[in-house]
């Protein structure tokens, strides 16, 4: 046996159906198009829905990445978020917390456009937190625990 003896399995390569070649060929006359109607007589473009507004034109206009698309666009700021409860668990009292210390501690994996501190959880020790943004509840909780919340620039 050598390479010239290799053949595909029987029936593995099916020959194409030759349509419109007479009645005895099995695909003559209407050639698999059924009887009458617009689609029978000539080809129409894919997606044509008989004059109804096609699906690709019915979809909502504001989609994709644009500035106007419901504030999900190219000018949106994406923050790495951290909860105050996580800060209380990870850091000791009177610690100074910056985006760099958050990266080092593993609370965030990337700074993205900045770090935002959110108010989920409780905090009972004074911490100095420097971040790009704070939620109102996070600021209240940090200051209630005698800590400071400082906003840093981008």
N, C-alpha and C positions, 0 to 999 in steps of 0.2 A: 504494500500500500504506500502511495506517495501523495503529495499535495494535489496532483492532477486528478486523483480519484475522489476528492472531497466534493460532496454535493449537499445542498440543503435537504432537510427532511421532506418527504413527500407531503404536499399540501401546505408546507410552511410558507411558500411564496405563491400567493393567489394571483392569478392573472386578472387584469382589470375587465370590468363589464363593458362590452362594446355595444352602445345603445344606438338606436335609429338605423339598424341595418336590415330591416325587413321583418315580416311577421314570423317567419320560421326561426329567426334568431332568438325569439322570446322577449325581445325588448324593442319591437318595431312600433309603428304607428305613433302612439303617444310617448313612447320611450321612457316610461316610468314617471311621467309628469301628471298622471291622473287625467281627468276629463275637464275640458273647458276652463275658464277662469283666467285671471290676469297672470298668475304664476305659471300657468300652462303655456301661454302663448309666447312670452319673451322673458328675459331675465330682468329682475328688478334689483335695486341695490340692497345690500345687507342692511338690516335695521329698519327698512320701510314697513310702516304699520298701516297701510291702506289710507293714508291721508291724515290719520290721527297723529298728533304731535308725538314724535318718537321718544323713546326712553331717554336718550342722551340729551334731549332738549327739555325734558320734564324734570330732570334732576335739579336740586337747589342751585341757585346761581352762586352763592357765596360759599365756595369750598376750595380746598387747596391752600397753599401757603401764600397769603397776601396780607397786607396790613389791615384791610377792612374786614377780613373774615372773622368776625366775632372775637376779636382780640386774641386770636391764636396765630397771628401772623409773624412776619419776619422782624418786627420791631418790638416784640414782646420780651420782657425780662424773665428769665427763668432762674429761680433761686434754689440753692441747696437749703433744705429746711431741717431745723432741729427743734425739738420740744424742750421746754424748761425742765420737765421731769427727767429727761436724759442727761441734762447738764448737772442736775442735783446728784444723780447716781454716779456719774463719771468723775466729777471734780471735787476737790476738797474745799473747805471754807476759805474765803479770801483769795481764791484763785483768779487769775486774770485770763479770760477766755477770748481768743481771737480766731479768725478763720484758719490760721496756721495750726493752732493748738487743736482745733476740731479735726483737721485733716490728720494730724499726728495721732490723735486718740482713736480715729476710725469712725467717729460719729457721722462724718460725711466722706464721700469718695472723691468729689470734685467741687470746686468753689462755684463753677458755672458763672452766672452774672453777678453773684453775690451770695451772702448767707442771710437767711431770714430765721428769726427765733419765733416760734409759735408757743401758745399758752397751754398746751396739753400737759397735765401732770402737776405735781406740787414741788415747791422749792422752799427749803427751810434754812438755808445757809447763805450768807452774804457772798455774792460773786460779782466781779467786774466783767461785764460782757460787752465786747465790741463786735458789732455786726453791721451789715448793710441795711437791714430792716428789722423791725419788731412789730408783732401784732400788739394791739392795745392790751389784751389780757396778759401777754407775756411781760410787757413793760410793768404792768401793775404788780404781778407776782414777784418779779425781781426786786422792785423797789420796796415791796412790803416785807421782803426778807432782808432789808437794809443793804441791798446790792445796788449797783449802778448799771444802767443800760445806755451805752454810747453808740450813736450812729456814726459809721465811718463812710467816707466817700468811695465811689467806684474806683 
